[in-house]
Amino acid sequence: MQLHFKQLGHGEPLVLLHGLFGSADNWFGVAPKLAEKFHVLIPDLRNHGNSPHHAEMDYPLMAADVEKFFAAQKIESAHVVGHSMGGKVAMQFALDFPARVKKLIVVDMAPRAYKRAHDHIFEALLAVDLKSFQTRAEIEAALEPKIPSLNLRRFLLKNLGRDEQGKFFWKMNLRGVAENYSRLGEVLSPQNHFEKPVIFIRGGKSDYIGAADELEVRRLFPAAVIQTIAAANHWVHADAPEEFVRLVLDFL
């Protein structure tokens, strides 16, 4: 599978991996600043954005996709950053292909299992009959009863596209992701660990990385350090972009 991607900047490669329901565009709040120092490459993960759709989806498969992306772009090794689901892909990639990763940055995600928390989103999006709508505003309003957060609705609707006839469609493989959702919450179970430098950046208002996770983090990533951005929720790089960029650049 060849992943669609965007790129900017010049220099040493820095690969950014997005989270669930996301795409490369999610990183453009911080990517230009990072691109002042690095060649930033931002792929859409499988079943997301403009990348190919596939019935199967789990972390070993997505890590293998990233390895193929490195090979296709002739990247011998790079610094890798991953947020949320992309953080687990980044961890799996570093554990499976350690020679490909110079330094690893994981944003508000631990290697543990997570409870299902997005079923209401899948249900709401799958219930929308896109053929019956003429505008994004109509779809946004239709989602409001099940997804009251305006910011979340607008984030999700970034996945909408229009075909040549002007009809709406989901760019992401919505049904495929929904059918594989339980696999995306599973614990990582590697047979090895990653010895190179790693930083976990968590949001102080998020519960994705708790004190109980630190032992497993350091078992898999012995050199890991954990930093907290106090004012941030789960979307650390969106909530505190300047502090996030400073932490990343200082670490790299």
C-alpha positions as CSV (number, residue, x, y, z in Angstrom):
1,M,0.0,0.0,0.0
2,Q,1.4,3.4,-1.0
3,L,0.3,6.1,1.4
4,H,-0.7,9.6,0.2
5,F,1.4,12.3,1.9
6,K,2.2,16.0,2.1
7,Q,5.6,17.4,2.6
8,L,7.3,20.7,3.3
9,G,10.7,22.0,4.4
10,H,14.2,20.7,3.8
11,G,16.9,18.8,5.8
12,E,16.8,15.8,8.0
13,P,13.5,13.9,7.6
14,L,10.8,14.2,10.2
15,V,7.6,12.0,9.8
16,L,4.3,13.0,11.5
17,L,1.5,10.4,12.0
18,H,-2.1,11.6,12.6
19,G,-4.8,10.1,14.8
20,L,-8.2,8.4,14.3
21,F,-10.5,10.2,11.9
22,G,-7.6,12.5,11.0
23,S,-5.3,13.1,8.0
24,A,-2.1,14.9,7.2
25,D,-3.9,18.2,7.5
26,N,-4.2,17.8,11.3
27,W,-0.5,18.6,11.6
28,F,-0.5,21.9,9.7
29,G,-0.8,24.0,12.8
30,V,2.7,23.0,13.8
31,A,4.3,21.6,10.6
32,P,5.5,24.9,9.1
33,K,7.5,25.7,12.3
34,L,9.0,22.2,12.3
35,A,9.7,22.6,8.6
36,E,12.1,25.5,9.3
37,K,14.5,22.9,10.7
38,F,13.4,19.6,9.0
39,H,12.1,18.0,5.9
40,V,8.6,17.2,7.2
41,L,6.6,14.4,5.6
42,I,3.0,13.7,6.7
43,P,1.3,10.6,5.4
44,D,-2.4,9.8,5.5
45,L,-2.5,6.4,7.3
46,R,-4.5,3.5,5.7
47,N,-8.2,4.1,5.5
48,H,-7.8,7.8,6.2
49,G,-7.5,10.9,4.1
50,N,-6.5,10.2,0.5
51,S,-4.7,6.9,1.2
52,P,-6.0,3.6,0.0
53,H,-8.8,1.7,1.7
54,H,-8.4,-1.8,2.9
55,A,-10.6,-4.2,4.9
56,E,-7.9,-5.0,7.4
57,M,-6.5,-2.5,9.8
58,D,-4.2,-3.0,12.9
59,Y,-1.0,-1.6,14.2
60,P,1.4,-4.2,12.7
61,L,-0.2,-3.6,9.3
62,M,0.0,0.2,9.7
63,A,3.6,0.0,10.8
64,A,4.4,-2.0,7.7
65,D,2.7,0.7,5.6
66,V,5.0,3.3,7.1
67,E,8.0,1.1,6.4
68,K,6.9,0.9,2.7
69,F,6.4,4.6,2.7
70,F,10.0,5.1,4.0
71,A,11.2,2.7,1.2
72,A,9.2,4.5,-1.5
73,Q,10.6,7.9,-0.4
74,K,14.1,6.5,-0.1
75,I,14.2,7.5,3.6
76,E,16.9,5.4,5.4
77,S,15.9,6.6,8.8
78,A,14.0,9.6,10.3
79,H,12.6,11.1,13.5
80,V,9.0,9.9,13.9
81,V,6.2,11.7,15.7
82,G,2.8,10.2,16.3
83,H,-0.4,11.5,18.0
84,S,-3.1,9.2,19.5
85,M,-3.7,6.3,17.1
86,G,-0.7,7.6,15.1
87,G,1.3,7.4,18.4
88,K,0.6,3.7,18.6
89,V,1.5,3.3,14.9
90,A,4.8,5.2,15.7
91,M,5.5,3.0,18.7
92,Q,4.8,-0.2,16.7
93,F,7.0,1.1,13.8
94,A,9.9,1.8,16.1
95,L,9.6,-1.6,17.8
96,D,9.3,-3.5,14.5
97,F,11.7,-1.4,12.4
98,P,14.2,0.2,14.9
99,A,16.8,0.9,12.3
100,R,14.3,3.2,10.6
101,V,13.8,5.5,13.6
102,K,16.4,7.9,15.0
103,K,14.3,9.5,17.7
104,L,10.6,8.8,18.6
105,I,8.0,11.3,19.8
106,V,4.7,9.9,21.1
107,V,1.9,12.4,21.7
108,D,-0.6,11.6,24.4
109,M,-0.8,7.8,23.9
110,A,0.4,4.8,25.8
111,P,1.1,1.3,24.6
112,R,-1.8,-0.1,26.7
113,A,-5.3,-1.1,25.7
114,Y,-8.0,1.6,25.6
115,K,-11.8,1.2,26.2
116,R,-14.1,1.9,23.2
117,A,-14.9,5.6,23.3
118,H,-15.9,6.5,19.7
119,D,-18.9,4.2,19.0
120,H,-21.3,7.1,19.1
121,I,-19.2,8.9,16.5
122,F,-19.2,5.9,14.1
123,E,-23.0,5.5,14.7
124,A,-23.7,9.1,13.9
125,L,-21.5,9.3,10.8
126,L,-22.7,6.0,9.4
127,A,-26.3,7.0,9.9
128,V,-25.9,10.1,7.6
129,D,-27.3,9.6,4.1
130,L,-24.9,11.9,2.3
131,K,-27.0,11.7,-0.9
132,S,-29.8,13.7,0.7
133,F,-27.7,16.7,1.6
134,Q,-26.7,19.7,-0.5
135,T,-24.3,21.5,1.9
136,R,-21.8,20.8,4.6
137,A,-23.8,23.0,7.0
138,E,-26.8,20.7,6.6
139,I,-24.7,17.6,7.4
140,E,-23.2,19.5,10.4
141,A,-26.7,20.3,11.7
142,A,-27.8,16.7,11.2
143,L,-24.9,15.4,13.4
144,E,-25.5,17.9,16.2
145,P,-27.9,15.7,18.3
146,K,-25.4,12.9,18.6
147,I,-22.2,15.0,18.4
148,P,-23.0,18.2,20.2
149,S,-19.4,19.6,20.1
150,L,-19.1,22.0,17.1
151,N,-15.3,21.7,17.0
152,L,-15.6,17.9,16.9
153,R,-18.2,18.0,14.1
154,R,-16.1,20.3,12.0
155,F,-13.0,18.1,12.6
156,L,-15.0,15.0,11.5
157,L,-16.4,16.8,8.4
158,K,-12.9,17.4,7.1
159,N,-13.3,13.8,5.9
160,L,-16.0,14.9,3.4
161,G,-15.3,15.1,-0.3
162,R,-17.4,15.8,-3.4
163,D,-17.3,13.7,-6.5
164,E,-17.5,15.1,-10.1
165,Q,-21.3,15.4,-9.8
166,G,-21.0,17.4,-6.7
167,K,-22.2,14.6,-4.4
168,F,-20.7,14.2,-1.0
169,F,-18.6,11.1,0.0
170,W,-16.4,10.1,2.9
171,K,-12.8,10.2,1.9
172,M,-11.9,7.9,4.8
173,N,-13.0,4.3,4.8
174,L,-15.5,5.0,7.5
175,R,-17.1,1.5,7.5
176,G,-13.8,-0.2,7.3
177,V,-12.4,1.7,10.3
178,A,-15.5,1.1,12.3
179,E,-15.3,-2.7,11.6
180,N,-11.6,-2.7,12.8
181,Y,-12.2,-0.3,15.7
182,S,-11.7,-2.9,18.5
183,R,-8.3,-3.7,17.0
184,L,-7.2,-0.1,17.3
185,G,-7.8,-0.2,21.1
186,E,-5.7,-3.2,21.7
187,V,-2.5,-3.3,23.7
188,L,0.8,-3.4,21.8
189,S,2.5,-6.8,22.3
190,P,6.0,-6.6,20.8
191,Q,8.7,-9.2,21.2
192,N,11.4,-6.6,21.7
193,H,12.0,-3.0,22.9
194,F,13.3,0.2,21.4
195,E,16.6,1.5,23.0
196,K,16.9,4.9,21.2
197,P,15.8,8.3,22.6
198,V,12.0,8.6,23.1
199,I,9.8,11.4,24.5
200,F,6.2,11.0,25.5
201,I,4.4,14.3,25.5
202,R,1.1,14.2,27.3
203,G,-1.7,16.7,28.0
204,G,-2.1,17.7,31.6
205,K,-5.9,17.7,31.1
206,S,-5.9,14.3,29.4
207,D,-6.1,10.8,30.9
208,Y,-4.5,9.0,28.0
209,I,-1.1,8.6,29.8
210,G,-1.5,8.0,33.5
211,A,0.9,7.1,36.3
212,A,0.0,3.4,35.9
213,D,1.3,3.5,32.3
214,E,4.8,4.7,33.0
215,L,6.1,1.2,34.0
216,E,5.1,-0.3,30.6
217,V,6.3,2.8,28.7
218,R,9.8,2.4,30.2
219,R,9.8,-1.4,29.8
220,L,9.3,-1.1,26.0
221,F,11.2,2.2,25.7
222,P,14.0,2.1,28.4
223,A,15.3,5.6,27.4
224,A,11.9,7.2,27.5
225,V,11.2,10.5,29.2
226,I,7.7,11.8,29.8
227,Q,6.8,15.5,29.6
228,T,3.5,17.1,30.4
229,I,2.0,20.3,28.8
230,A,-0.3,21.3,31.7
231,A,-2.8,23.4,29.7
232,A,-3.4,20.8,27.0
233,N,-6.1,18.2,26.5
234,H,-5.6,15.1,24.2
235,W,-5.0,17.3,21.2
236,V,-1.7,18.6,22.6
237,H,-0.3,20.1,19.4
238,A,-3.5,21.9,18.7
239,D,-4.1,23.1,22.3
240,A,-0.5,24.3,23.0
241,P,1.3,24.5,19.6
242,E,4.1,26.8,20.7
243,E,5.1,24.8,23.8
244,F,4.7,21.6,21.8
245,V,7.0,22.8,19.0
246,R,9.6,24.0,21.6
247,L,9.5,20.5,23.3
248,V,9.9,18.7,20.0
249,L,12.8,20.9,18.7
250,D,14.6,20.8,22.1
251,F,14.3,17.0,22.1
252,L,15.5,16.6,18.5
